[in-house]
């Protein structure tokens, strides 16, 4: 999971507040360095199965089959 | 000796070939100029399936054949030129399907052993892909132990090869309409073992003597490869080693390092290469290399073993099929391992001119004179370390005066599995092929092309790939590529996002810029052509582009093909509904009827067909013309005015 970073800012009235800083991940990898492991963010079995039902819905959704729904309802 | 500039469009290859020539080493580029292809065999007019022959039945050159002449043009057994050409073609399909599927069987066996915990060096790396497979195969997941799920998945996959009845399970991944087409034609395949055996039986003397019947079974056999053997291989490799994700890599002979121990991993299976990657990072091995005077260990891949470890680890690629000998003639390679497929027998002769050790690692593929170290998965890492140590020990034998490493290697971004394309287009919470389909519908992307296959020494190295791919992307066609074709695209600098700025048409460029992808996507090794089938299916299922793969504005090509595997791949693409153009030569030209059947009549039944064109620009234009035809059929060939419907118009719609 992404580790959230915070930074301290000052409001016009001088009050200090903690706001969410940049949370994006570096977009570039180099040979041998760690690559972007988007699949690794799905850390539990439940999440993995849910992703399959939504992300890979073309094959695993129970309620939506894209263009094929019209002719072959589930 | 060949003229150096004529051998390749790649300057690195030209330089390396000049070095080989200077060293007096014969390579494929020299042999091809002294061995002419047999014109009778090239056109499929030679039958050597029994001892009454070989029978040669060539058509007369440059004139019409009379009916009497045609009637006499048979083998001793009476087999017509049509039967002979169809048999030869079908046997190429069977051999190619066997190669992919025997590779896959090895992977499935290793997977099952790993799942059972019998292999200490292999494990389940991609749990999600395992669940994906389990759902496809009907394996219960619930709260079951991961090991139990994996064992059941492995057992089902292994049983698929020898399935005697019914149809292979992955067929149900295809669009529903496509499945119907296969079932109606009676070509939904059983296990690949059965289809290949039946293909060989049918093409034995005196069995199937109806060329159309032979060719329909060739289609069935190829489907058992594409949606069976190859797909099983891709899927299980992903579970064991990880589903590819975007990673940066480098390609070409310039990846070799003068001060490192250089090891080339050549072949097709990823099992040993995966172990070599781990072993090469072992601090003890690195220390050992340093103790021998090297600054480190440098792994480089060749052919599809390279693609496997490039896609998953970013390990650099030394080159494609025609560069295998040139890697050794740099004088900088301590050791080359080979496993199966596309490794030239001449490698040992070339290696003997230098200090390079050639190691065969698979009992199915030995080379006379080469040292054999059997890769046993039970002691995978141990074998890898043994080989690595041999390479390190050989570093001292390198003659630095004979070393010439070309300066150049190109950057590329690879790892575009169909899952990753899906994720990149939509993100974690709305992964989708919708943006691709939308951009095809709105015309920014004209269509999609799969450009795959081998190198062939009969044409200038990489030239057909370079010309064809540039022509396609210039015309806003997104290119998916695998195998040696992918390496060629990498060597030409077409696999970075920046390449879109230089080479792609405005529409494709705008999409590549928005998503951050290259205009040419590296999808993997030759078994990973199954990923292209899955991507095409996802496009169909997402909607808006018809309800079958044959409806998509898409085409396939192998402009430098040479192997039987390429014919099997082409055949399963055609049998899945894709217009597929091959270059270099065509193996049924001796029979007009067989060629016409493959090029035209296949379309009536399979909705996909073959074509042949040597000129890569013309071939690309044929693909674009097919894409445009499909766009017209879909009604997306013209820009349409966007209309905002008010209530009145909606009521009109309802009334209608």
Boltz contact constraints between the chains, C-beta under 6 A:
constraints:
  - contact:
      token1: [A, 29]
      token2: [B, 247]
      max_distance: 6.0
  - contact:
      token1: [A, 29]
      token2: [B, 248]
      max_distance: 6.0
  - contact:
      token1: [A, 30]
      token2: [B, 248]
      max_distance: 6.0
  - contact:
      token1: [A, 31]
      token2: [B, 248]
      max_distance: 6.0
  - contact:
      token1: [A, 31]
      token2: [B, 249]
      max_distance: 6.0
  - contact:
      token1: [A, 31]
      token2: [B, 314]
      max_distance: 6.0
  - contact:
      token1: [A, 35]
      token2: [B, 245]
      max_distance: 6.0
  - contact:
      token1: [A, 35]
      token2: [B, 247]
      max_distance: 6.0
  - contact:
      token1: [A, 38]
      token2: [B, 423]
      max_distance: 6.0
  - contact:
      token1: [A, 39]
      token2: [B, 128]
      max_distance: 6.0
  - contact:
      token1: [A, 42]
      token2: [B, 128]
      max_distance: 6.0
  - contact:
      token1: [A, 48]
      token2: [B, 128]
      max_distance: 6.0
  - contact:
      token1: [A, 48]
      token2: [B, 131]
      max_distance: 6.0
  - contact:
      token1: [A, 52]
      token2: [B, 132]
      max_distance: 6.0
  - contact:
      token1: [A, 55]
      token2: [B, 431]
      max_distance: 6.0
  - contact:
      token1: [A, 58]
      token2: [B, 538]
      max_distance: 6.0
  - contact:
      token1: [A, 58]
      token2: [B, 541]
      max_distance: 6.0
  - contact:
      token1: [A, 60]
      token2: [B, 135]
      max_distance: 6.0
  - contact:
      token1: [A, 66]
      token2: [B, 541]
      max_distance: 6.0
  - contact:
      token1: [A, 66]
      token2: [B, 542]
      max_distance: 6.0
  - contact:
      token1: [A, 66]
      token2: [B, 543]
      max_distance: 6.0
  - contact:
      token1: [A, 67]
      token2: [B, 543]
      max_distance: 6.0
  - contact:
      token1: [A, 67]
      token2: [B, 547]
      max_distance: 6.0
  - contact:
      token1: [A, 68]
      token2: [B, 176]
      max_distance: 6.0
  - contact:
      token1: [A, 72]
      token2: [B, 176]
      max_distance: 6.0
